[in-house]
Amino acid sequence: MTSIGGAAFRYCSSLTSITIPDSVTSIDYSAFSGCWILETVYYAGSEEDWQKIDIGSYNYCLTIAEIIYNYGG
């Protein structure tokens, strides 16, 4: 998987955490819009890799969640 599509988790009211593989290079517009209780993102790559992901607009809930880097799950 290289992309999380637009509105993929939009308004997912029960989403508290998600695991994202290091193969993801883009997160489209509004993929996590309205996921107000999203607290933790487990990311398989490094913080440097995370900074390279193209994160589209209206993903505020994703950007305020705690990111756990190098997650091996």
N, C-alpha and C positions, 0 to 999 in steps of 0.2 A: 504494500500500500504506500503510495507516495503523496496522496492528497486526501484531505477531509473536505468533502463537498459543502457548498453553500447550504445553510439552514439544516445541516445534518442532525444536529442536536438542539435545534432552536426550540426554546420554551420547554425543554425537558426538565420538568419541575422536580424530579426525584434524583437527578444526576448530582452526586456529591463528589465523585472522583472518576478519573479516566486514565487509562494507560495509552500512551502514544508511542509507537515504535520509532526508532531513529531513521527509518526509511522515509518518513513524512517530510516533504519539502515545502508544502503549502497547506494552509488552512484557509478555506474560502470565506467570502463575505457572509457574515451572520451565522456561521456554523455553530457558535455557542451563545448566540443572542438569547437573553432571557433565562439563562441557566443560573439563577441567582444563588443557589445553594452549592454550586461547584466550589469545593474547597481545595482539592488537591489534584494536581496533574503529575502522573508518574511518567517520566520521559526517559526512554532507553539511551539516549545520547547525552553528550556533555552540554554544559551551559553554552559553550561556544557554538555547538551545533544548533541549539535551540535559537540562538540569536540570528542564525542564517535562515530560519523558516520564514517564508513569506506569509504573514498573517494578515488577512483581509480585514476591512473595517467592520464595525459592529460585533466585535468579539471581546468586549470589555470584561465579561465574566471570566473569560479565559485568562486575560492579562492580570487580573487581580488574585487569581488562585495561587496557592503555594506550588512551586515547581520542584519536584524531586528528580534530580538529574542522575544519570547512570543507573537507572532502575533496571534490575535484572529479572524481576518478577516472578 
